[in-house]
Amino acid sequence: MKKFIYTLLTLLIISYGSLSAQTDRSDYIDKAIEILESVPLFDGHNDAPYQYRNRVGYKFSELDFYDTTHLDRPMHTDINRLREGRVGAQWWSVYVSANIPENEAVKQTTEQIDFVHRMIEMYPDHFELALTAADVERIFEGGKIASLIGMEGGHSIANSLATLRMMYDLGARYMTITHSRTLDWADAAGDNPQHDGLTEFGEEVIREMNRLGMMVDLSHTTPATMKGAIAVSEAPVMFSHSNARAISGHPRNVPDEVLQLTKENNGIVMVTFVESFTSEELRQYYAKRSAYQQKMEYLYPGQPDSVSNYMQQWDSETEAPKSTLEQVADHIDHIREVAGVDHVGIGGDYDGISSLPLGLEDVTTYPALFAELLSRGYSSEDLRKIAGENMLRVLREAEEVSARLRSERGPSEVLITDFE
């Protein structure tokens, strides 16, 4: 009974707070939409290609991307809702597991790149491939969604600069340096560090990405890798889907000292909607749950049914906190304060996660987030920068660096075995 009353009161408080915030935001929705229709809303990370792989083996004949709301497990993304959310430019993530053999990762990544190309061909009235900042602006002006390709994890090049170059030729315009696993040349957040950031070969990867004009994405990396890449990179870097570690201490988030370095590098941090990256309260909840599970496994070794029963009881008695749209806006506030509004973007990670903050349940909700920022005193100029102008600037500068470097040197001939 006590648990029921507590839960009811919590829901009432959340509902009242959400209703009050929504009432405040409703005054700004029309203005937010007007802004998002004037500049391409640039989202840094969407995993719809991975969903298509897992659900239907990339078959559009089995799942029409116009509408995915009717599924038993609805996706967060489809064409109708992208239009409603005023998305103007999308980095489509081509993610494959970091735990498979790297040669297999190369094959699976090319399959996902093929999917993005086929999606564009399947829905030509809505999507067009963008390879440059100028492409993004032209496609947006033509009423379509500019579609860019981002590789999520350096395991997808299998320690080969030649493979990196071929991925660029297939259309990839950013690569996240690591995913969840430390590579032979770069340390990953959440895994055991081995290199204090980047190895010499890892530094050469950054240099070759600069020469190609491929964005260096530092989400999923350790602070040492972040700092090492920023020190080497002659082009602005990006964080395609990361938040501020000062607000939530998750290792996937960006420390203040790196936010300051990103400002000096003229890069961008694209704030994400991943709940445990957003809410410190939720991160602490997961830590307590994990500790309790370890305790039960210690007390009841070889008794998985007993452990499961205790965990079910713990879950029924311990309410998980829920992250919110307002907390996402808090991360934007912090990054603006530390790095400046010129270095903030949006990277939702839709369809790469199972749950989302209250108010940001699918891709239709971007206007609500921008309305929240308006209610906090952000100017229209600020919001145009966050929506798309900052990412466009970063892209242009990477292209300028590439043009200079291509005039100075040819493709790198360095092999990882050169350092053995």
C-alpha positions in Angstrom: 0.0 0.0 0.0 2.8 2.4 0.9 4.5 1.6 -2.4 1.3 2.3 -4.3 0.8 5.7 -2.6 4.4 6.7 -3.2 4.1 5.7 -6.9 0.8 7.6 -7.2 2.2 10.7 -5.6 5.3 10.5 -7.8 3.2 10.2 -11.0 1.0 13.1 -9.9 4.0 15.3 -9.3 5.6 14.3 -12.6 2.3 14.8 -14.4 1.7 18.2 -12.8 5.3 19.3 -13.6 5.1 18.0 -17.1 1.7 19.6 -17.7 2.9 23.0 -16.3 6.0 22.8 -18.5 3.9 21.8 -21.6 1.6 24.7 -20.9 4.6 27.1 -20.8 6.1 25.5 -23.9 2.8 25.7 -25.8 3.2 29.4 -26.1 6.4 28.9 -28.1 5.6 25.9 -30.3 4.6 28.0 -33.3 7.8 30.0 -33.1 9.9 26.8 -32.7 8.3 25.4 -35.8 8.9 28.6 -37.8 12.6 28.4 -36.9 12.9 24.8 -37.8 11.3 25.4 -41.2 13.9 28.2 -41.9 17.0 26.1 -41.3 17.7 22.4 -41.7 17.2 20.7 -38.4 20.3 18.5 -38.3 20.1 15.4 -36.1 23.5 13.7 -35.4 22.5 10.1 -35.0 19.6 7.8 -35.9 19.8 4.0 -35.9 16.8 3.2 -38.2 19.2 1.2 -40.5 20.1 -1.1 -37.6 16.3 -1.5 -36.8 15.7 -2.5 -40.4 18.5 -5.1 -40.2 17.2 -6.7 -37.0 13.5 -6.6 -37.9 13.2 -7.4 -41.6 16.7 -8.0 -43.0 16.7 -4.6 -44.7 13.5 -5.5 -46.8 11.4 -2.5 -47.6 8.9 -5.0 -49.0 8.2 -6.2 -45.5 8.3 -2.8 -43.7 7.3 0.5 -45.4 9.2 3.4 -44.0 6.3 5.8 -44.4 4.7 4.5 -41.3 6.2 2.3 -38.6 3.7 3.1 -35.8 1.6 0.0 -36.4 4.3 -2.5 -35.4 4.1 -4.5 -32.2 7.2 -2.6 -31.2 6.8 0.7 -33.0 10.0 2.4 -34.3 10.8 5.9 -33.2 11.3 7.0 -36.8 9.4 7.0 -40.1 8.9 9.4 -43.0 5.6 10.8 -41.7 7.0 11.5 -38.3 10.3 12.9 -39.6 8.2 15.4 -41.5 6.1 16.3 -38.5 9.3 16.8 -36.4 10.7 19.1 -39.1 13.9 17.1 -39.6 15.8 18.7 -42.4 19.1 16.8 -42.3 19.8 13.4 -40.8 23.0 11.6 -40.0 22.0 8.0 -40.6 24.1 5.7 -38.4 25.5 2.6 -40.0 26.2 0.7 -36.8 27.3 -2.9 -36.4 28.3 -4.6 -33.2 31.8 -4.0 -32.0 32.0 -7.5 -30.7 32.0 -9.3 -34.0 35.3 -10.0 -36.0 36.4 -6.8 -37.6 36.5 -8.3 -41.2 32.8 -9.2 -40.7 32.1 -5.7 -39.3 33.4 -4.3 -42.6 31.0 -6.4 -44.6 28.0 -5.6 -42.3 28.8 -1.9 -42.4 28.8 -1.9 -46.2 25.4 -3.6 -46.1 24.1 -0.8 -43.9 25.5 1.8 -46.3 23.8 0.0 -49.1 20.5 0.2 -47.1 20.8 4.0 -46.8 21.4 4.3 -50.5 18.4 2.0 -51.3 16.2 4.0 -48.8 17.0 7.2 -50.7 16.2 5.5 -54.0 13.0 4.0 -52.5 11.7 7.3 -51.3 13.1 9.9 -53.7 10.4 12.5 -52.9 11.6 12.6 -49.3 15.3 11.8 -49.2 18.5 12.7 -51.1 22.1 11.8 -50.3 24.2 14.7 -49.0 28.0 14.6 -49.2 28.7 18.2 -48.5 27.4 21.2 -46.6 26.3 22.7 -49.9 24.3 19.5 -50.7 22.5 19.8 -47.3 21.4 23.4 -48.0 20.4 22.6 -51.6 18.4 19.5 -50.6 16.7 21.3 -47.7 15.7 24.2 -50.0 14.2 21.5 -52.4 11.9 20.3 -49.6 13.7 17.0 -49.0 15.6 15.5 -46.0 19.3 15.6 -46.6 20.6 12.2 -45.8 24.2 11.7 -44.6 26.0 8.6 -43.5 27.9 8.2 -40.2 29.9 5.1 -39.3 29.5 4.2 -35.6 32.8 2.7 -34.6 36.4 2.4 -35.9 36.1 -1.4 -35.8 34.4 -1.1 -39.1 37.6 -0.3 -40.9 39.5 -3.3 -39.5 42.8 -1.4 -38.9 42.9 -0.4 -42.5 43.3 3.1 -43.9 42.4 1.7 -47.3 39.1 0.5 -46.0 38.6 3.9 -44.4 39.0 5.5 -47.8 36.6 3.1 -49.5 34.0 3.9 -46.8 34.4 7.5 -47.6 33.9 6.7 -51.3 30.7 4.9 -50.5 29.4 8.1 -48.8 30.4 7.9 -45.2 31.1 11.4 -43.9 31.8 10.8 -40.2 33.3 7.9 -38.2 32.9 7.5 -34.5 36.4 6.6 -33.5 35.3 3.7 -31.2 32.1 2.1 -30.1 31.9 0.0 -26.9 35.2 -1.8 -27.3 38.8 -0.5 -27.1 40.5 -1.0 -30.5 44.1 -1.8 -31.4 44.5 2.0 -31.8 42.0 3.8 -29.6 40.5 3.5 -26.1 36.7 3.3 -25.8 34.5 4.6 -23.0 33.3 1.8 -20.8 36.1 -0.6 -21.7 39.5 -1.1 -20.2 41.9 1.6 -21.6 45.1 0.2 -23.2 46.7 3.2 -25.0 46.1 6.3 -22.9 43.9 7.5 -25.8 45.3 7.0 -29.3 48.3 5.0 -30.5 50.5 6.4 -33.3 48.4 4.5 -35.8 45.3 6.1 -34.2 46.8 9.5 -34.8 47.3 8.6 -38.4 43.6 7.6 -38.7 42.7 11.1 -37.6 45.1 12.7 -40.0 43.7 10.6 -42.9 40.1 11.4 -41.9 41.1 15.1 -42.0 42.6 14.7 -45.5 39.5 12.9 -46.8 37.1 15.3 -45.3 35.5 12.7 -43.0 34.3 14.1 -39.7 36.0 12.8 -36.5 33.2 11.8 -34.1 34.3 11.4 -30.5 31.2 10.0 -28.9 31.9 6.6 -27.2 35.6 7.5 -26.6 37.5 8.1 -23.4 38.6 11.6 -22.3 42.1 10.7 -23.2 41.1 9.6 -26.7 39.0 12.8 -27.0 41.9 15.0 -26.1 44.3 13.1 -28.3 42.1 13.4 -31.3 41.4 17.1 -30.8 45.2 17.7 -30.4 45.9 15.9 -33.8 42.9 17.0 -35.8 43.3 20.0 -38.0 39.5 20.1 -38.7 36.7 20.6 -36.1 35.6 17.5 -34.3 32.1 16.4 -33.4 30.3 14.4 -30.8 27.3 12.9 -32.6 25.4 11.9 -29.5 26.8 12.8 -26.1 25.8 14.9 -23.1 27.6 16.9 -20.4 29.3 14.9 -17.8 28.9 17.7 -15.2 25.1 17.1 -15.4 25.2 13.3 -15.6 28.4 11.5 -14.7 28.0 8.7 -17.3 31.4 7.9 -18.9 29.8 8.4 -22.4 29.4 12.1 -21.6 31.8 15.0 -22.2 33.8 16.5 -19.3 34.0 20.2 -19.0 37.7 20.3 -19.9 36.9 18.6 -23.2 34.0 20.9 -23.8 36.5 23.8 -23.6 38.9 22.0 -26.0 36.0 21.5 -28.4 35.3 25.2 -28.3 38.9 25.9 -29.2 38.8 23.3 -32.0 35.5 25.0 -33.3 33.7 21.6 -33.0 30.3 20.6 -31.9 28.6 18.5 -29.2 25.2 17.1 -30.3 23.1 16.6 -27.2 21.5 13.1 -27.1 18.3 11.8 -25.5 19.7 8.5 -24.0 18.1 8.4 -20.6 21.1 7.2 -18.5 23.2 9.9 -20.2 20.6 12.5 -19.4 19.5 11.8 -15.8 22.0 11.4 -13.0 19.2 10.1 -10.8 18.6 7.2 -13.3 22.3 6.5 -13.5 22.4 6.2 -9.7 19.3 3.9 -9.8 21.0 1.5 -12.3 24.1 1.5 -10.0 22.0 0.5 -7.0 20.2 -2.2 -9.0 23.5 -3.6 -10.2 24.9 -3.6 -6.7 21.9 -5.4 -5.3 22.0 -8.0 -8.1 25.7 -8.7 -7.3 24.8 -9.1 -3.7 22.1 -11.6 -4.5 24.4 -13.5 -6.8 27.0 -13.7 -4.0 24.5 -14.8 -1.4 22.8 -17.4 -3.7 25.6 -18.8 -5.9 24.4 -21.3 -8.5 20.7 -20.4 -7.7 19.6 -18.2 -10.7 15.9 -18.7 -9.9 16.4 -17.3 -6.4 18.4 -14.4 -7.8 15.7 -13.7 -10.4 12.9 -13.8 -7.7 14.8 -11.3 -5.5 15.4 -9.0 -8.5 11.7 -9.1 -9.4 10.9 -8.2 -5.9 13.4 -5.3 -5.9 12.0 -4.0 -9.2 8.5 -4.1 -7.9 9.4 -2.1 -4.8 11.9 0.3 -6.3 10.6 2.8 -8.8 13.0 3.8 -11.6 13.2 7.6 -12.1 12.3 8.9 -15.6 14.4 11.3 -17.5 12.6 14.3 -19.1 12.8 16.8 -21.9 13.7 19.5 -19.4 16.7 17.5 -18.3 17.9 17.3 -21.9 17.5 21.1 -22.1 19.6 21.3 -18.9 22.5 19.6 -20.8 22.1 22.1 -23.6 22.2 24.9 -21.1 25.4 23.6 -19.6 27.2 23.1 -22.9 26.2 26.6 -24.0 27.6 27.9 -20.7 31.0 26.1 -20.9 31.6 26.0 -24.7 29.2 28.6 -26.1 26.0 28.3 -28.2 28.1 28.0 -31.4 29.2 24.5 -30.3 25.8 22.8 -29.5 23.7 20.5 -31.7 21.2 17.7 -31.4 21.9 14.0 -31.7 18.8 12.1 -30.5 19.9 8.5 -31.0 16.4 7.5 -32.0 15.9 3.8 -32.8 19.3 3.1 -31.1 17.7 3.0 -27.6 14.7 1.3 -26.1 13.4 4.1 -23.9 13.3 7.9 -24.2 12.8 10.9 -21.9 9.3 12.1 -21.2 8.4 14.5 -23.9 10.9 13.1 -26.5 9.3 9.8 -27.3 9.8 9.9 -31.1 11.1 12.1 -33.9 8.0 14.3 -33.9 9.1 15.9 -30.7 11.9 18.2 -31.8 9.7 21.3 -31.9 8.8 20.7 -28.2 12.5 20.7 -27.3 13.1 23.9 -29.2 10.0 25.5 -27.6 11.5 24.6 -24.2 14.7 26.4 -25.1 12.7 29.5 -26.3 10.9 29.5 -22.9 14.4 29.6 -21.3 15.3 32.7 -23.1 17.2 31.4 -26.1 17.0 33.7 -29.1 15.9 32.7 -32.6 19.5 33.1 -33.7 20.6 30.7 -30.9 18.1 28.1 -32.1 19.0 28.3 -35.7 22.6 27.6 -34.7 21.7 24.7 -32.5 19.3 23.3 -35.1 21.6 23.3 -38.1 23.9 26.2 -38.6 26.6 24.9 -36.2 26.8 21.5 -37.9 26.9 23.2 -41.3 29.8 25.4 -40.2 31.7 22.3 -38.9 31.1 20.5 -42.2 32.3 23.4 -44.3 35.4 23.8 -42.2 36.2 20.1 -42.5 35.8 20.4 -46.3 38.2 23.4 -46.4 40.8 21.5 -44.4 40.4 18.5 -46.7 40.9 20.6 -49.8 44.1 22.1 -48.4 45.5 18.7 -47.2 44.6 17.0 -50.5 46.7 19.6 -52.3 49.6 19.0 -49.9 49.7 15.2 -49.7 48.4 12.0 -51.1 46.7 9.0 -49.4 48.5 7.7 -46.4 50.6 4.6 -46.9 50.9 3.9 -43.2 50.0 0.4 -42.0 49.2 -0.6 -38.4 51.9 -3.3 -38.7 54.5 -0.4 -39.2 54.2 0.1 -35.4 54.6 -3.5 -34.3 
